Amino acid sequence: MPKPKKPERTIETYLGDLAPDAAHILDQVRETLRTVAPNVRESIRYDMPLFEYAGTYLYAGAWKKHLGLYPVYPASDPALEAEIAPYRSGKDTVQFKYAKPVPFDLIARIARDRIARG
């Protein structure tokens, strides 16, 4: 007998599984990305929210102590890359610690840079 299918996960169910503070921050990231790209497509892949727009994509993972964005390639603008640098935790990863204010304006500029480069 085939296994019953699991219900499809959505960003809403992902948010519902998070601590309230982390859910609020991720929801603000979601709104930031919607402002940058109003037609952004949202789904869950690799058990994380995925935001796709115009041939590019960005994952956002909410962890116990930080929010991660993946992949964040080196920015095309050196000044933007200098702003991203303190948040880099790997070659293509940035982490925003919940203990500090999350720079939503920087997240918007990261998204714009990704979209501009395709």
C-alpha positions as CSV (number, residue, x, y, z in Angstrom):
1,M,0.0,0.0,0.0
2,P,1.5,3.4,-1.0
3,K,2.4,5.9,1.8
4,P,0.0,8.8,2.1
5,K,1.5,12.0,0.8
6,K,2.6,14.6,3.3
7,P,0.8,17.9,3.0
8,E,2.8,20.4,1.0
9,R,4.8,22.7,3.2
10,T,4.3,26.4,2.7
11,I,6.1,29.4,4.0
12,E,3.2,29.9,6.4
13,T,3.7,26.5,7.9
14,Y,7.4,27.1,8.0
15,L,6.8,30.4,9.9
16,G,4.3,28.6,12.2
17,D,7.1,26.1,13.3
18,L,9.4,28.9,14.3
19,A,9.9,30.8,17.6
20,P,7.8,34.0,17.4
21,D,10.8,36.3,17.2
22,A,12.4,34.3,14.4
23,A,9.1,34.0,12.6
24,H,8.6,37.8,12.8
25,I,12.1,38.5,11.4
26,L,11.6,36.0,8.5
27,D,8.2,37.5,7.7
28,Q,9.8,40.9,7.5
29,V,12.5,39.5,5.1
30,R,9.6,38.0,3.1
31,E,8.0,41.5,2.9
32,T,11.3,43.1,2.0
33,L,11.7,40.7,-0.9
34,R,8.1,41.2,-2.0
35,T,8.8,45.0,-2.1
36,V,11.9,44.5,-4.2
37,A,10.3,42.0,-6.5
38,P,6.5,42.1,-6.3
39,N,6.0,39.0,-8.5
40,V,8.5,36.9,-6.5
41,R,7.5,33.2,-6.4
42,E,7.6,31.5,-3.0
43,S,8.0,27.9,-2.2
44,I,9.8,25.5,0.2
45,R,12.8,23.7,-1.1
46,Y,15.5,21.9,1.0
47,D,13.1,22.5,3.9
48,M,13.7,26.3,3.6
49,P,11.8,29.2,2.1
50,L,12.8,29.8,-1.5
51,F,12.2,33.1,-3.3
52,E,12.5,33.1,-7.1
53,Y,12.3,36.0,-9.5
54,A,13.5,36.7,-13.0
55,G,15.7,33.6,-13.2
56,T,17.4,34.1,-9.9
57,Y,16.7,32.8,-6.4
58,L,17.4,33.3,-2.7
59,Y,16.9,30.8,0.1
60,A,16.1,32.1,3.7
61,G,16.7,29.7,6.6
62,A,15.7,30.6,10.1
63,W,17.9,28.9,12.6
64,K,18.1,29.0,16.4
65,K,20.3,32.1,16.7
66,H,20.4,33.5,13.2
67,L,18.7,34.0,9.8
68,G,20.8,32.7,6.8
69,L,20.5,33.8,3.2
70,Y,21.8,31.5,0.5
71,P,23.4,31.9,-2.1
72,V,24.7,35.4,-1.7
73,Y,27.5,35.7,-4.3
74,P,30.1,38.4,-4.0
75,A,28.3,41.7,-4.9
76,S,29.0,43.4,-8.2
77,D,29.5,46.7,-6.3
78,P,32.6,46.8,-4.0
79,A,30.8,49.2,-1.6
80,L,27.9,46.8,-1.2
81,E,30.2,43.8,-0.7
82,A,32.0,45.8,2.0
83,E,28.6,46.1,3.8
84,I,27.9,42.4,3.4
85,A,31.3,41.3,4.6
86,P,30.7,41.4,8.3
87,Y,27.7,39.0,7.8
88,R,29.5,36.5,5.6
89,S,29.9,33.1,7.2
90,G,31.0,31.2,4.1
91,K,31.7,31.8,0.4
92,D,28.1,32.3,-0.6
93,T,26.3,32.5,2.8
94,V,25.4,35.5,5.0
95,Q,24.1,35.2,8.6
96,F,22.1,37.8,10.5
97,K,22.2,37.2,14.2
98,Y,18.9,37.7,16.0
99,A,20.7,39.4,18.9
100,K,21.4,42.4,16.6
101,P,19.1,44.4,14.5
102,V,18.5,42.8,11.1
103,P,19.5,45.2,8.3
104,F,16.4,44.8,6.1
105,D,17.7,47.6,3.8
106,L,20.8,45.6,3.2
107,I,18.8,42.5,2.4
108,A,16.8,44.5,-0.1
109,R,20.1,45.7,-1.8
110,I,21.4,42.1,-1.8
111,A,18.2,41.0,-3.6
112,R,18.4,43.9,-6.1
113,D,22.0,43.0,-6.9
114,R,21.1,39.3,-7.4
115,I,18.2,40.3,-9.7
116,A,20.3,42.7,-11.7
117,R,22.9,40.1,-12.3
118,G,20.4,37.4,-13.2
